[in-house]
């Protein structure tokens, strides 16, 4: 089983748990759904940035000079 398969499996368990907890607490399903979508977009963007070294360096530069310097040292 690959790493992405394990992530999907953990993601599925986490979302099932989140839905069950939301039902117990009386939170609307739409709130849970929006949070799922937000997490998926974050994962997608993270994967795209990791695949593109230029975008990764650009974002590191935006987050702080110390992190950009660390990237240059490695």
FENQUI-V531860 format. One record per residue. N is the residue number from 1. RES is the residue in three letters. PHI is phi in degrees with one decimal (* if undefined). OMEGA is omega in degrees with one decimal (none if undefined). Layout:
N_RES_PHI_OMEGA, N_RES_PHI_OMEGA
//
This chain:
1_UNK_*_-177.3, 2_UNK_-81.1_179.4, 3_UNK_-62.9_-179.6, 4_UNK_-68.9_176.4, 5_UNK_-64.4_178.6, 6_UNK_-65.0_178.1, 7_UNK_-63.4_178.8, 8_UNK_-63.0_-180.0, 9_UNK_-64.3_178.1, 10_UNK_-63.3_179.6, 11_UNK_-61.1_179.4, 12_UNK_-61.1_178.4, 13_UNK_-63.5_-179.5, 14_UNK_-63.8_-178.9, 15_UNK_-69.7_176.0, 16_UNK_-61.2_179.1, 17_UNK_-64.2_179.7, 18_UNK_-63.9_179.3, 19_UNK_-64.5_-180.0, 20_UNK_-63.1_179.3, 21_UNK_-63.7_179.3, 22_UNK_-61.1_178.3, 23_UNK_-62.1_-179.7, 24_UNK_-64.0_-178.0, 25_UNK_-86.3_179.1, 26_UNK_79.8_178.3, 27_UNK_-81.2_-178.3, 28_UNK_-62.5_179.5, 29_UNK_-61.2_-177.9, 30_UNK_-63.4_177.7, 31_UNK_-65.4_178.5, 32_UNK_-63.7_-180.0, 33_UNK_-62.2_178.6, 34_UNK_-61.4_179.1, 35_UNK_-65.3_176.0, 36_UNK_-61.7_-178.6, 37_UNK_-63.0_179.5, 38_UNK_-62.1_179.5, 39_UNK_-66.5_178.7, 40_UNK_-65.0_178.2, 41_UNK_-63.8_178.4, 42_UNK_-60.5_178.4, 43_UNK_-62.6_-179.3, 44_UNK_-63.3_-179.2, 45_UNK_-64.4_178.7, 46_UNK_-60.1_179.7, 47_UNK_-66.4_179.4, 48_UNK_-66.1_179.5, 49_UNK_-66.9_179.5, 50_UNK_-64.0_-179.0, 51_UNK_-79.8_-176.9, 52_UNK_-119.1_-176.9, 53_UNK_-60.1_-180.0, 54_UNK_-66.2_178.1, 55_UNK_-63.9_179.4, 56_UNK_-62.6_179.3, 57_UNK_-65.0_178.8, 58_UNK_-62.5_-179.6, 59_UNK_-66.5_176.7, 60_UNK_-63.5_177.4, 61_UNK_-64.6_178.9, 62_UNK_-72.9_-175.1, 63_UNK_-83.8_177.5, 64_UNK_155.4_-178.6, 65_UNK_-66.7_-178.9, 66_UNK_-62.5_179.4, 67_UNK_-69.6_178.3, 68_UNK_-64.8_177.6, 69_UNK_-63.9_178.6, 70_UNK_-62.5_178.4, 71_UNK_-64.6_-179.9, 72_UNK_-67.8_-178.4, 73_UNK_-73.1_-177.3, 74_UNK_-89.5_none
//
